[in-house]
Amino acid sequence: MKLEPSLRYSHTIMSQVIKSGDNVIDATVGKGNDTEFLSKLVKEHGKVYGFDLQKDAINITKKKTRKK
């Protein structure tokens, strides 16, 4: 049995479970990649609550996910 790399596998599972309008939590936003991915899943009717201990991580994620 061949398994997907862990990041791709977790995105596959999240894509199957999270729907437009859902509210989700990203407990470690880091550079915002997963937060951005989650925001695309919940779309404009949902919310992503992101947390991180590092202020820089929060600032990077805010810039990355700011509406254009």
N, CA, C and O atoms as a GROMACS GRO file, in nm:
protein
  272
    1MET      N    1   0.084  -0.117   0.000
    1MET     CA    2   0.000   0.000   0.000
    1MET      C    3   0.090   0.124   0.000
    1MET      O    4   0.183   0.135   0.079
    2LYS      N    5   0.060   0.217  -0.090
    2LYS     CA    6   0.136   0.342  -0.098
    2LYS      C    7   0.054   0.454  -0.036
    2LYS      O    8  -0.061   0.475  -0.072
    3LEU      N    9   0.115   0.525   0.059
    3LEU     CA   10   0.048   0.637   0.125
    3LEU      C   11   0.095   0.769   0.066
    3LEU      O   12   0.209   0.782   0.023
    4GLU      N   13   0.004   0.866   0.065
    4GLU     CA   14   0.039   1.001   0.022
    4GLU      C   15   0.133   1.063   0.127
    4GLU      O   16   0.130   1.022   0.243
    5PRO      N   17   0.213   1.160   0.087
    5PRO     CA   18   0.289   1.236   0.188
    5PRO      C   19   0.191   1.297   0.289
    5PRO      O   20   0.077   1.327   0.254
    6SER      N   21   0.234   1.315   0.412
    6SER     CA   22   0.143   1.354   0.520
    6SER      C   23   0.068   1.485   0.494
    6SER      O   24  -0.050   1.494   0.525
    7LEU      N   25   0.134   1.584   0.439
    7LEU     CA   26   0.067   1.712   0.413
    7LEU      C   27  -0.044   1.696   0.310
    7LEU      O   28  -0.155   1.745   0.330
    8ARG      N   29  -0.015   1.628   0.203
    8ARG     CA   30  -0.116   1.606   0.098
    8ARG      C   31  -0.231   1.522   0.153
    8ARG      O   32  -0.347   1.548   0.123
    9TYR      N   33  -0.198   1.421   0.233
    9TYR     CA   34  -0.301   1.335   0.293
    9TYR      C   35  -0.392   1.416   0.385
    9TYR      O   36  -0.514   1.399   0.382
   10SER      N   37  -0.334   1.504   0.468
   10SER     CA   38  -0.417   1.584   0.558
   10SER      C   39  -0.506   1.680   0.478
   10SER      O   40  -0.620   1.704   0.517
   11HIS      N   41  -0.454   1.735   0.368
   11HIS     CA   42  -0.536   1.822   0.284
   11HIS      C   43  -0.648   1.743   0.217
   11HIS      O   44  -0.759   1.794   0.201
   12THR      N   45  -0.621   1.620   0.178
   12THR     CA   46  -0.724   1.535   0.119
   12THR      C   47  -0.838   1.513   0.218
   12THR      O   48  -0.955   1.524   0.183
   13ILE      N   49  -0.802   1.480   0.342
   13ILE     CA   50  -0.904   1.456   0.444
   13ILE      C   51  -0.982   1.585   0.472
   13ILE      O   52  -1.105   1.582   0.479
   14MET      N   53  -0.912   1.697   0.489
   14MET     CA   54  -0.981   1.823   0.517
   14MET      C   55  -1.075   1.860   0.403
   14MET      O   56  -1.185   1.910   0.427
   15SER      N   57  -1.033   1.836   0.280
   15SER     CA   58  -1.117   1.868   0.163
   15SER      C   59  -1.246   1.788   0.161
   15SER      O   60  -1.348   1.832   0.108
   16GLN      N   61  -1.241   1.669   0.220
   16GLN     CA   62  -1.360   1.583   0.223
   16GLN      C   63  -1.454   1.617   0.337
   16GLN      O   64  -1.572   1.582   0.332
   17VAL      N   65  -1.404   1.685   0.439
   17VAL     CA   66  -1.483   1.710   0.560
   17VAL      C   67  -1.530   1.856   0.571
   17VAL      O   68  -1.644   1.881   0.609
   18ILE      N   69  -1.443   1.950   0.538
   18ILE     CA   70  -1.474   2.092   0.555
   18ILE      C   71  -1.549   2.145   0.434
   18ILE      O   72  -1.511   2.121   0.319
   19LYS      N   73  -1.659   2.217   0.463
   19LYS     CA   74  -1.745   2.268   0.356
   19LYS      C   75  -1.758   2.420   0.366
   19LYS      O   76  -1.725   2.480   0.468
   20SER      N   77  -1.807   2.478   0.261
   20SER     CA   78  -1.837   2.622   0.258
   20SER      C   79  -1.927   2.657   0.376
   20SER      O   80  -2.027   2.589   0.402
   21GLY      N   81  -1.892   2.763   0.446
   21GLY     CA   82  -1.973   2.808   0.559
   21GLY      C   83  -1.929   2.752   0.694
   21GLY      O   84  -1.978   2.796   0.798
   22ASP      N   85  -1.837   2.656   0.694
   22ASP     CA   86  -1.788   2.599   0.820
   22ASP      C   87  -1.698   2.698   0.893
   22ASP      O   88  -1.643   2.791   0.832
   23ASN      N   89  -1.684   2.678   1.022
   23ASN     CA   90  -1.589   2.751   1.104
   23ASN      C   91  -1.482   2.651   1.147
   23ASN      O   92  -1.514   2.544   1.199
   24VAL      N   93  -1.356   2.686   1.125
   24VAL     CA   94  -1.246   2.594   1.155
   24VAL      C   95  -1.135   2.667   1.231
   24VAL      O   96  -1.131   2.790   1.234
   25ILE      N   97  -1.046   2.591   1.292
   25ILE     CA   98  -0.935   2.646   1.369
   25ILE      C   99  -0.803   2.596   1.311
   25ILE      O  100  -0.787   2.477   1.283
   26ASP      N  101  -0.710   2.689   1.293
   26ASP     CA  102  -0.572   2.655   1.261
   26ASP      C  103  -0.490   2.697   1.383
   26ASP      O  104  -0.464   2.815   1.404
   27ALA      N  105  -0.451   2.599   1.464
   27ALA     CA  106  -0.387   2.627   1.593
   27ALA      C  107  -0.242   2.670   1.580
   27ALA      O  108  -0.185   2.723   1.676
   28THR      N  109  -0.181   2.649   1.465
   28THR     CA  110  -0.042   2.690   1.443
   28THR      C  111  -0.030   2.747   1.302
   28THR      O  112   0.003   2.673   1.209
   29VAL      N  113  -0.056   2.875   1.285
   29VAL     CA  114  -0.064   2.932   1.150
   29VAL      C  115   0.070   2.936   1.076
   29VAL      O  116   0.072   2.934   0.953
   30GLY      N  117   0.180   2.942   1.148
   30GLY     CA  118   0.310   2.941   1.081
   30GLY      C  119   0.320   3.047   0.973
   30GLY      O  120   0.305   3.166   1.002
   31LYS      N  121   0.344   3.006   0.850
   31LYS     CA  122   0.355   3.101   0.738
   31LYS      C  123   0.222   3.118   0.665
   31LYS      O  124   0.217   3.185   0.561
   32GLY      N  125   0.116   3.060   0.717
   32GLY     CA  126  -0.017   3.084   0.663
   32GLY      C  127  -0.062   2.994   0.550
   32GLY      O  128  -0.172   3.013   0.496
   33ASN      N  129   0.018   2.896   0.513
   33ASN     CA  130  -0.020   2.811   0.400
   33ASN      C  131  -0.146   2.729   0.429
   33ASN      O  132  -0.236   2.723   0.346
   34ASP      N  133  -0.152   2.665   0.545
   34ASP     CA  134  -0.271   2.588   0.578
   34ASP      C  135  -0.390   2.679   0.607
   34ASP      O  136  -0.504   2.644   0.575
   35THR      N  137  -0.365   2.795   0.666
   35THR     CA  138  -0.473   2.890   0.691
   35THR      C  139  -0.535   2.934   0.559
   35THR      O  140  -0.657   2.944   0.546
   36GLU      N  141  -0.450   2.960   0.461
   36GLU     CA  142  -0.498   2.998   0.328
   36GLU      C  143  -0.576   2.883   0.265
   36GLU      O  144  -0.681   2.906   0.205
   37PHE      N  145  -0.526   2.763   0.278
   37PHE     CA  146  -0.595   2.644   0.225
   37PHE      C  147  -0.733   2.630   0.290
   37PHE      O  148  -0.833   2.606   0.222
   38LEU      N  149  -0.738   2.644   0.422
   38LEU     CA  150  -0.865   2.632   0.494
   38LEU      C  151  -0.963   2.741   0.452
   38LEU      O  152  -1.082   2.716   0.439
   39SER      N  153  -0.913   2.863   0.430
   39SER     CA  154  -1.002   2.972   0.390
   39SER      C  155  -1.065   2.945   0.254
   39SER      O  156  -1.178   2.987   0.228
   40LYS      N  157  -0.993   2.877   0.168
   40LYS     CA  158  -1.050   2.842   0.037
   40LYS      C  159  -1.160   2.736   0.052
   40LYS      O  160  -1.255   2.733  -0.027
   41LEU      N  161  -1.146   2.650   0.152
   41LEU     CA  162  -1.249   2.547   0.174
   41LEU      C  163  -1.376   2.606   0.235
   41LEU      O  164  -1.487   2.569   0.195
   42VAL      N  165  -1.362   2.697   0.331
   42VAL     CA  166  -1.481   2.752   0.398
   42VAL      C  167  -1.545   2.865   0.318
   42VAL      O  168  -1.660   2.902   0.344
   43LYS      N  169  -1.472   2.919   0.224
   43LYS     CA  170  -1.518   3.027   0.136
   43LYS      C  171  -1.562   3.149   0.216
   43LYS      O  172  -1.530   3.161   0.334
   44GLU      N  173  -1.636   3.240   0.153
   44GLU     CA  174  -1.667   3.367   0.218
   44GLU      C  175  -1.771   3.356   0.329
   44GLU      O  176  -1.787   3.450   0.407
   45HIS      N  177  -1.842   3.245   0.337
   45HIS     CA  178  -1.945   3.230   0.440
   45HIS      C  179  -1.894   3.163   0.566
   45HIS      O  180  -1.965   3.157   0.666
   46GLY      N  181  -1.771   3.112   0.564
   46GLY     CA  182  -1.714   3.047   0.681
   46GLY      C  183  -1.606   3.133   0.745
   46GLY      O  184  -1.579   3.244   0.699
   47LYS      N  185  -1.546   3.081   0.850
   47LYS     CA  186  -1.439   3.152   0.920
   47LYS      C  187  -1.327   3.056   0.954
   47LYS      O  188  -1.349   2.939   0.986
   48VAL      N  189  -1.205   3.109   0.947
   48VAL     CA  190  -1.088   3.037   0.995
   48VAL      C  191  -1.031   3.117   1.111
   48VAL      O  192  -0.996   3.234   1.096
   49TYR      N  193  -1.024   3.053   1.226
   49TYR     CA  194  -0.964   3.115   1.344
   49TYR      C  195  -0.821   3.063   1.353
   49TYR      O  196  -0.799   2.944   1.373
   50GLY      N  197  -0.725   3.154   1.338
   50GLY     CA  198  -0.584   3.113   1.339
   50GLY      C  199  -0.512   3.165   1.462
   50GLY      O  200  -0.531   3.279   1.504
   51PHE      N  201  -0.427   3.079   1.518
   51PHE     CA  202  -0.351   3.112   1.637
   51PHE      C  203  -0.205   3.075   1.617
   51PHE      O  204  -0.173   2.980   1.546
   52ASP      N  205  -0.118   3.152   1.679
   52ASP     CA  206   0.024   3.118   1.682
   52ASP      C  207   0.088   3.198   1.793
   52ASP      O  208   0.044   3.309   1.824
   53LEU      N  209   0.191   3.144   1.853
   53LEU     CA  210   0.263   3.214   1.959
   53LEU      C  211   0.352   3.324   1.903
   53LEU      O  212   0.384   3.420   1.974
   54GLN      N  213   0.393   3.311   1.779
   54GLN     CA  214   0.484   3.407   1.719
   54GLN      C  215   0.407   3.517   1.646
   54GLN      O  216   0.329   3.490   1.554
   55LYS      N  217   0.430   3.640   1.687
   55LYS     CA  218   0.362   3.754   1.625
   55LYS      C  219   0.394   3.763   1.475
   55LYS      O  220   0.307   3.798   1.395
   56ASP      N  221   0.519   3.732   1.437
   56ASP     CA  222   0.555   3.734   1.295
   56ASP      C  223   0.470   3.638   1.214
   56ASP      O  224   0.430   3.670   1.102
   57ALA      N  225   0.442   3.521   1.270
   57ALA     CA  226   0.359   3.423   1.199
   57ALA      C  227   0.219   3.479   1.174
   57ALA      O  228   0.164   3.462   1.066
   58ILE      N  229   0.164   3.545   1.273
   58ILE     CA  230   0.031   3.606   1.258
   58ILE      C  231   0.034   3.714   1.151
   58ILE      O  232  -0.056   3.721   1.066
   59ASN      N  233   0.135   3.799   1.154
   59ASN     CA  234   0.145   3.908   1.055
   59ASN      C  235   0.161   3.855   0.913
   59ASN      O  236   0.098   3.906   0.820
   60ILE      N  237   0.245   3.753   0.895
   60ILE     CA  238   0.263   3.692   0.762
   60ILE      C  239   0.132   3.634   0.713
   60ILE      O  240   0.095   3.651   0.597
   61THR      N  241   0.061   3.566   0.802
   61THR     CA  242  -0.066   3.502   0.764
   61THR      C  243  -0.172   3.606   0.731
   61THR      O  244  -0.249   3.587   0.637
   62LYS      N  245  -0.176   3.714   0.805
   62LYS     CA  246  -0.272   3.822   0.775
   62LYS      C  247  -0.250   3.876   0.634
   62LYS      O  248  -0.346   3.896   0.559
   63LYS      N  249  -0.124   3.899   0.599
   63LYS     CA  250  -0.094   3.950   0.465
   63LYS      C  251  -0.133   3.849   0.358
   63LYS      O  252  -0.187   3.887   0.253
   64LYS      N  253  -0.106   3.722   0.384
   64LYS     CA  254  -0.132   3.618   0.285
   64LYS      C  255  -0.282   3.596   0.263
   64LYS      O  256  -0.325   3.564   0.152
   65THR      N  257  -0.361   3.614   0.367
   65THR     CA  258  -0.504   3.580   0.357
   65THR      C  259  -0.595   3.701   0.345
   65THR      O  260  -0.717   3.687   0.337
   66ARG      N  261  -0.538   3.820   0.343
   66ARG     CA  262  -0.617   3.942   0.331
   66ARG      C  263  -0.697   3.939   0.200
   66ARG      O  264  -0.645   3.902   0.095
   67LYS      N  265  -0.823   3.980   0.208
   67LYS     CA  266  -0.906   3.983   0.087
   67LYS      C  267  -0.852   4.082  -0.011
   67LYS      O  268  -0.806   4.190   0.026
   68LYS      N  269  -0.856   4.046  -0.138
   68LYS     CA  270  -0.803   4.132  -0.245
   68LYS      C  271  -0.917   4.201  -0.316
   68LYS      O  272  -0.894   4.278  -0.410
   0.00000   0.00000   0.00000
